[in-house]
Amino acid sequence: MASSPKPDCMRCRHFFITWHGEFPRGCRAYGFRSPEVPSVVVLRESGIPCQLFEKHRRRGGTGDKEREGRLVH
C-alpha cells in the first residue's frame, strides 16, 4: 500500500499565519492555532492525514475578476 504524501499546509487555502507568538500557524477548516504545522497536529491527534486540504487558488494573471479595480503597476 503506497502512502499518500502529507498535505503541504503552505499551499492550502485553509492555512493562515497568526500574530500570536506562541501559536503562529492556524487552520481555518479545523478551527485551531498551533506552534506546529497544522497537518502534523491533525495526523498526531487523529491518526490519519488531513482530509480537508484544498489547494490555494492563486491570484493574478490577465482577466482575473478579483483584481479588477485595483491599481496595478
Secondary structure, DSSP 8 states (H G I E B T S, - for coil): --------GGGBTTEEE-S-SS--EEETTTTEEESS-HHHHHHHHHSS--S---B-----STT-GGGTTS---
